[in-house]
Structures are given as structure tokens and as C-alpha cells.
């Protein structure tokens, strides 16, 4: 699962929406790295030239884990199927 690292976005003066501006129909959910760790998953930075904020969540992400992310997350920045 790809994530946008808030610290990097903040350092670049970008908003979370910058991470999905090229991805119509995709949603963006805000959650804490603490939540990732509580689910026994890991997160690492994996920047690219086009996406210096890019990171990955590692570990098995079952449907139950997916539901936990949605239930425990701070808020939707953009819901799935919404266009920019």
C-alpha cells in the first residue's frame, strides 16, 4: 500500500492532495503511523523522482486490516471515485 509521508509533504510545502492529483477515482485516507504499527505492519520511505513523499506499508493487509484502517483513520482527504 502506498502512502504519502506528511513530514516530507510539509517540508516541500505541499498538501496531501498533491499525492493523488494524477489519480482520478482514487481516495486518500489520513492515518497515523502509530495505527500501522498497532496492526503489526511497517512503513518505510520509498521516494521517487516524481513522488519524493512516497512511502510503502509492508505486511499482510487482509480485508479485516483494510476495515480497521478505515474505521480508525483520522479522515478522508478525498473519497474513492471522487475526481480532483
DSSP file (Angstrom, degrees, kcal/mol; ACC not computed):
  #  RESIDUE AA STRUCTURE BP1 BP2  ACC     N-H-->O    O-->H-N    N-H-->O    O-->H-N    TCO  KAPPA ALPHA  PHI   PSI    X-CA   Y-CA   Z-CA
    1    1 A X              0   0    0      0, 0.0    56,-2.7     0, 0.0     2,-0.2   0.000 360.0 360.0 360.0 130.2    0.0    0.0    0.0
    2    2 A X  E     -A   56   0A   0     54,-0.2     2,-0.3    52,-0.0    54,-0.2  -0.589 360.0-176.1 -83.7 145.6    1.4    3.4   -1.0
    3    3 A X  E     -A   55   0A   0     52,-2.5    52,-2.2    -2,-0.2     2,-0.5  -0.948  25.5-127.8-135.8 157.9    1.4    6.3    1.5
    4    4 A X  E     -A   54   0A   0     -2,-0.3     2,-0.7    50,-0.2    50,-0.2  -0.942  27.7-131.4-104.4 125.8    2.3    9.9    1.4
    5    5 A X     >  -     0   0    0     48,-2.9     4,-2.3    -2,-0.5     3,-0.4  -0.678  10.0-153.3 -83.6 114.7    4.7   10.9    4.2
    6    6 A X  H  > S+     0   0    0     -2,-0.7     4,-3.2     1,-0.2     5,-0.2   0.861  91.4  57.5 -56.5 -42.1    3.4   14.0    5.9
    7    7 A X  H  > S+     0   0    0      1,-0.2     4,-2.3     2,-0.2    -1,-0.2   0.913 110.1  44.1 -57.9 -43.6    6.8   15.2    7.1
    8    8 A X  H  > S+     0   0    0     -3,-0.4     4,-1.8     2,-0.2    -1,-0.2   0.921 113.4  50.5 -68.9 -43.6    8.1   15.2    3.5
    9    9 A X  H  X>S+     0   0    0     -4,-2.3     5,-2.9     1,-0.2     4,-0.5   0.935 112.1  48.1 -57.9 -46.6    4.9   16.9    2.2
   10   10 A X  H ><5S+     0   0    0     -4,-3.2     3,-1.3     1,-0.2    -2,-0.2   0.921 109.4  52.4 -60.3 -44.9    5.2   19.6    4.9
   11   11 A X  H 3<5S+     0   0    0     -4,-2.3    -1,-0.2     1,-0.3    -2,-0.2   0.829 112.3  46.2 -60.7 -31.8    8.9   20.1    4.1
   12   12 A X  H 3<5S-     0   0    0     -4,-1.8    -1,-0.3    -3,-0.2    -2,-0.2   0.474 114.3-117.5 -88.8  -3.2    8.0   20.6    0.4
   13   13 A X  T <<5 +     0   0    0     -3,-1.3     2,-0.3    -4,-0.5    -3,-0.2   0.813  69.1 137.8  71.3  30.3    5.1   23.0    1.3
   14   14 A X      < -     0   0    0     -5,-2.9    -1,-0.2    -6,-0.2     2,-0.2  -0.751  49.7-130.3-109.4 155.3    2.6   20.6   -0.3
   15   15 A X    >   -     0   0    0     -2,-0.3     3,-1.8    -3,-0.1     4,-0.3  -0.587  33.6-104.5 -93.5 163.1   -0.8   19.4    0.8
   16   16 A X  G >  S+     0   0    0      1,-0.3     3,-2.0    -2,-0.2     4,-0.4   0.819 116.6  70.6 -56.5 -31.1   -1.9   15.7    1.0
   17   17 A X  G >> S+     0   0    0      1,-0.3     3,-1.3     2,-0.2     4,-0.5   0.764  82.5  72.4 -58.8 -24.8   -3.9   16.2   -2.2
   18   18 A X  G <4 S+     0   0    0     -3,-1.8     3,-0.5     1,-0.3    -1,-0.3   0.789  87.4  64.5 -60.6 -26.6   -0.6   16.5   -4.1
   19   19 A X  G <4 S+     0   0    0     -3,-2.0    -1,-0.3    -4,-0.3    -2,-0.2   0.726 115.0  26.3 -72.2 -20.6   -0.1   12.8   -3.6
   20   20 A X  T X4 S+     0   0    0     -3,-1.3     3,-2.1    -4,-0.4    -1,-0.2   0.232  80.7 114.2-126.4  14.4   -3.2   11.8   -5.7
   21   21 A X  T 3< S+     0   0    0     -4,-0.5    63,-0.1    -3,-0.5     3,-0.1   0.781  85.1  46.0 -60.8 -25.1   -3.6   14.7   -8.1
   22   22 A X  T 3  S+     0   0    0     -4,-0.2     2,-0.5     1,-0.2    -1,-0.3   0.375  99.9  77.6 -94.1   4.1   -2.8   12.4  -11.1
   23   23 A X    X   -     0   0    0     -3,-2.1     3,-1.7     3,-0.1    -1,-0.2  -0.636  63.8-169.6-121.4  73.5   -5.1    9.6   -9.9
   24   24 A X  T 3  S+     0   0    0     -2,-0.5    59,-0.2     1,-0.2     3,-0.1  -0.326  76.0  26.3 -58.5 141.0   -8.7   10.3  -10.6
   25   25 A X  T 3  S+     0   0    0     57,-1.6    56,-2.4     1,-0.3     2,-0.3   0.280  96.6 112.9  89.0 -10.4  -11.1    7.9   -8.9
   26   26 A X    <   -     0   0    0     -3,-1.7    -1,-0.3    54,-0.2     2,-0.2  -0.679  56.7-139.7 -94.7 150.3   -8.6    7.1   -6.1
   27   27 A X        -     0   0    0     -2,-0.3     2,-0.4    -3,-0.1    52,-0.2  -0.604   2.4-145.8-101.9 166.7   -9.3    8.1   -2.4
   28   28 A X  E     -C   78   0B   0     50,-3.3    49,-3.3    -2,-0.2    50,-1.6  -0.965  13.3-170.5-136.7 119.0   -6.9    9.4    0.2
   29   29 A X  E     -C   76   0B   0     -2,-0.4     2,-0.5    47,-0.3    47,-0.2  -0.916  16.5-137.6-112.9 131.1   -7.3    8.4    3.8
   30   30 A X  E     +C   75   0B   0     45,-3.1    44,-1.5    -2,-0.4    45,-0.9  -0.751  35.4 154.8 -90.8 130.1   -5.3   10.1    6.6
   31   31 A X        -     0   0    0     -2,-0.5     2,-0.2    42,-0.2    42,-0.1  -0.980  38.9-107.0-150.1 161.8   -3.9    7.8    9.3
   32   32 A X    >>  -     0   0    0     -2,-0.3     4,-1.2     1,-0.1     3,-0.6  -0.570  20.8-127.1 -89.6 149.5   -1.1    7.8   11.8
   33   33 A X  H 3> S+     0   0    0      1,-0.2     4,-2.3    -2,-0.2     5,-0.2   0.773 111.2  67.4 -63.0 -25.3    2.0    5.6   11.6
   34   34 A X  H 3> S+     0   0    0      1,-0.2     4,-2.5     2,-0.2    -1,-0.2   0.912  97.3  52.1 -60.1 -41.8    1.0    4.5   15.1
   35   35 A X  H <> S+     0   0    0     -3,-0.6     4,-1.4     2,-0.2    -1,-0.2   0.907 107.4  52.4 -60.3 -43.0   -2.0    2.8   13.6
   36   36 A X  H  <>S+     0   0    0     -4,-1.2     5,-2.1     1,-0.2     3,-0.4   0.934 111.8  45.5 -59.0 -47.1    0.2    1.0   11.1
   37   37 A X  H ><5S+     0   0    0     -4,-2.3     3,-1.8     1,-0.2    -1,-0.2   0.866 106.9  57.9 -67.6 -36.8    2.5   -0.3   13.9
   38   38 A X  H 3<5S+     0   0    0     -4,-2.5    -1,-0.2     1,-0.3    -2,-0.2   0.803 104.0  54.0 -62.2 -28.2   -0.5   -1.3   16.1
   39   39 A X  T 3<5S-     0   0    0     -4,-1.4    -1,-0.3    -3,-0.4    -2,-0.2   0.281 120.7-111.8 -88.2  10.0   -1.6   -3.6   13.2
   40   40 A X  T < 5S+     0   0    0     -3,-1.8     2,-0.2     1,-0.2    -3,-0.2   0.824  78.8 125.1  62.0  33.9    1.8   -5.2   13.2
   41   41 A X      < -     0   0    0     -5,-2.1     2,-0.3    -6,-0.1    -1,-0.2  -0.670  50.8-135.0-110.7 170.8    2.7   -3.6    9.8
   42   42 A X  E     -B   58   0A   0     16,-2.3    16,-3.1    -2,-0.2     2,-0.4  -0.872   6.8-152.7-125.6 160.9    5.6   -1.5    8.9
   43   43 A X  E     +B   57   0A   0     -2,-0.3     2,-0.3    14,-0.3    14,-0.2  -1.000  14.8 176.8-135.0 136.5    6.1    1.7    6.9
   44   44 A X  E     -B   56   0A   0     12,-2.2    12,-2.5    -2,-0.4     2,-0.3  -0.972  33.7-109.0-135.7 151.2    9.2    2.8    5.0
   45   45 A X  E     +B   55   0A   0     -2,-0.3    10,-0.3    10,-0.2     9,-0.1  -0.607  34.3 171.2 -74.4 137.3   10.1    5.8    2.8
   46   46 A X        -     0   0    0      8,-2.6     9,-0.1    -2,-0.3     8,-0.1  -0.427  15.8-174.5-143.9  63.8   10.4    4.9   -0.8
   47   47 A X        -     0   0    0      5,-0.2     2,-0.3     6,-0.1     5,-0.3  -0.200   5.5-165.0 -65.2 151.0   10.7    8.2   -2.6
   48   48 A X        -     0   0    0      3,-1.6     6,-0.2     1,-0.1    -1,-0.0  -0.797  37.5-102.4-123.2 170.9   10.8    8.5   -6.4
   49   49 A X  S    S+     0   0    0     -2,-0.3     3,-0.4     1,-0.2    -1,-0.1   0.915 125.0  37.6 -59.6 -43.1   11.9   11.4   -8.6
   50   50 A X  S    S+     0   0    0      1,-0.2     2,-0.3     2,-0.1    -1,-0.2   0.738 127.2  35.9 -80.8 -23.3    8.2   12.3   -9.2
   51   51 A X    >   +     0   0    0      1,-0.1     3,-1.8    -5,-0.1    -3,-1.6  -0.661  58.6 167.5-133.5  77.1    7.0   11.5   -5.7
   52   52 A X  T 3  S+     0   0    0     -3,-0.4    -5,-0.2    -2,-0.3    -1,-0.1   0.680  81.0  58.0 -65.8 -15.0    9.5   12.4   -3.1
   53   53 A X  T 3  S+     0   0    0     -3,-0.1   -48,-2.9   -45,-0.1    -1,-0.3   0.461  80.5 127.5 -89.0  -3.9    6.8   11.9   -0.4
   54   54 A X  E <   +A    4   0A   0     -3,-1.8    -8,-2.6   -50,-0.2     2,-0.3  -0.254  27.8 163.2 -67.1 138.6    6.2    8.3   -1.4
   55   55 A X  E     -AB   3  45A   0    -52,-2.2   -52,-2.5   -10,-0.3     2,-0.4  -0.915  25.2-132.2-142.3 170.0    6.3    5.5    1.2
   56   56 A X  E     -AB   2  44A   0    -12,-2.5   -12,-2.2    -2,-0.3     2,-0.5  -0.976   6.3-140.8-129.5 141.5    5.1    1.9    1.5
   57   57 A X  E     - B   0  43A   0    -56,-2.7     2,-0.3    -2,-0.4   -14,-0.3  -0.899  28.3-156.3 -96.7 126.7    3.2    0.0    4.1
   58   58 A X  E     + B   0  42A   0    -16,-3.1   -16,-2.3    -2,-0.5     2,-0.2  -0.807  42.6  54.5-109.7 145.4    4.6   -3.5    4.4
   59   59 A X  S    S-     0   0    0     -2,-0.3     2,-0.4   -18,-0.2   -18,-0.1  -0.502  92.8 -41.8 122.7 170.2    2.9   -6.7    5.7
   60   60 A X        -     0   0    0     -2,-0.2     2,-0.8     1,-0.1    -2,-0.1  -0.539  49.5-164.8 -73.2 121.9   -0.2   -8.7    5.1
   61   61 A X        -     0   0    0     -2,-0.4    -1,-0.1     4,-0.1    -2,-0.1  -0.825  13.2-178.3-112.7  91.8   -3.2   -6.4    4.5
   62   62 A X     >  -     0   0    0     -2,-0.8     4,-2.5     1,-0.1     5,-0.1  -0.218  45.7 -98.6 -78.4 173.0   -6.3   -8.5    4.8
   63   63 A X  H  > S+     0   0    0      1,-0.2     4,-2.4     2,-0.2     5,-0.2   0.872 127.0  55.1 -60.5 -36.5   -9.9   -7.2    4.4
   64   64 A X  H  > S+     0   0    0      2,-0.2     4,-2.0     1,-0.2    -1,-0.2   0.915 108.3  47.2 -63.8 -42.4  -10.1   -7.1    8.2
   65   65 A X  H  > S+     0   0    0      2,-0.2     4,-2.3     1,-0.2    -2,-0.2   0.917 110.3  53.5 -63.6 -43.1   -7.0   -4.9    8.3
   66   66 A X  H  X S+     0   0    0     -4,-2.5     4,-2.0     1,-0.2    -2,-0.2   0.921 109.3  48.1 -57.8 -45.0   -8.4   -2.7    5.5
   67   67 A X  H  X S+     0   0    0     -4,-2.4     4,-2.7     1,-0.2    -1,-0.2   0.872 109.0  54.3 -64.2 -36.9  -11.6   -2.2    7.5
   68   68 A X  H  X S+     0   0    0     -4,-2.0     4,-2.5     2,-0.2    -1,-0.2   0.897 106.1  52.3 -64.6 -39.5   -9.5   -1.3   10.6
   69   69 A X  H  X S+     0   0    0     -4,-2.3     4,-1.2     2,-0.2    -2,-0.2   0.945 112.5  44.8 -59.4 -47.6   -7.7    1.4    8.6
   70   70 A X  H  < S+     0   0    0     -4,-2.0     3,-0.3     1,-0.2    -2,-0.2   0.921 116.2  45.9 -63.6 -44.3  -11.0    2.9    7.5
   71   71 A X  H  < S+     0   0    0     -4,-2.7    -1,-0.2     1,-0.2    -2,-0.2   0.849 120.7  37.5 -68.3 -34.8  -12.6    2.7   11.0
   72   72 A X  H  < S+     0   0    0     -4,-2.5    -1,-0.2    -5,-0.2    -2,-0.2   0.487  91.3 111.2 -98.9  -3.9   -9.5    4.1   12.9
   73   73 A X  S  < S-     0   0    0     -4,-1.2   -42,-0.2    -3,-0.3     3,-0.1  -0.315  70.6-123.9 -77.8 156.9   -8.3    6.7   10.5
   74   74 A X  S    S-     0   0    0    -44,-1.5     2,-0.3     1,-0.2   -43,-0.1   0.949  73.1 -46.9 -64.2 -53.1   -8.5   10.4   11.1
   75   75 A X  E     -C   30   0B   0    -45,-0.9   -45,-3.1     3,-0.0     2,-0.5  -0.979  52.9 -90.5-173.5 162.9  -10.4   11.4    8.0
   76   76 A X  E     -C   29   0B   0     -2,-0.3   -47,-0.3   -47,-0.2     3,-0.2  -0.768  23.4-171.6 -83.5 126.8  -10.9   11.1    4.2
   77   77 A X  E    S-     0   0B   0    -49,-3.3     2,-0.3    -2,-0.5    -1,-0.2   0.849  85.6  -2.4 -79.9 -41.0   -8.9   13.7    2.3
   78   78 A X  E    S-C   28   0B   0    -50,-1.6   -50,-3.3    -3,-0.1    -1,-0.4  -0.948  80.0-129.1-149.1 130.2  -10.7   12.5   -0.8
   79   79 A X    >   -     0   0    0     -2,-0.3     3,-1.7   -52,-0.2   -54,-0.1  -0.439  40.0 -88.7 -77.4 153.2  -13.1    9.7   -1.1
   80   80 A X  T 3  S+     0   0    0      1,-0.2   -54,-0.2    -2,-0.1    -1,-0.1  -0.255 112.9  25.4 -58.6 150.3  -12.7    7.0   -3.7
   81   81 A X  T 3  S+     0   0    0    -56,-2.4    -1,-0.2     1,-0.3     2,-0.2   0.351  91.8 122.7  74.1  -3.6  -14.3    7.7   -7.0
   82   82 A X    <   -     0   0    0     -3,-1.7   -57,-1.6   -56,-0.1    -1,-0.3  -0.612  57.1-136.0 -79.4 148.5  -14.2   11.4   -6.5
   83   83 A X              0   0    0     -2,-0.2    -4,-0.1   -59,-0.2   -59,-0.1  -0.759 360.0 360.0-105.1 156.0  -12.3   13.3   -9.1
   84   84 A X              0   0    0     -2,-0.3    -1,-0.1   -63,-0.1   -63,-0.0   0.495 360.0 360.0 -74.8 360.0   -9.8   16.1   -8.5
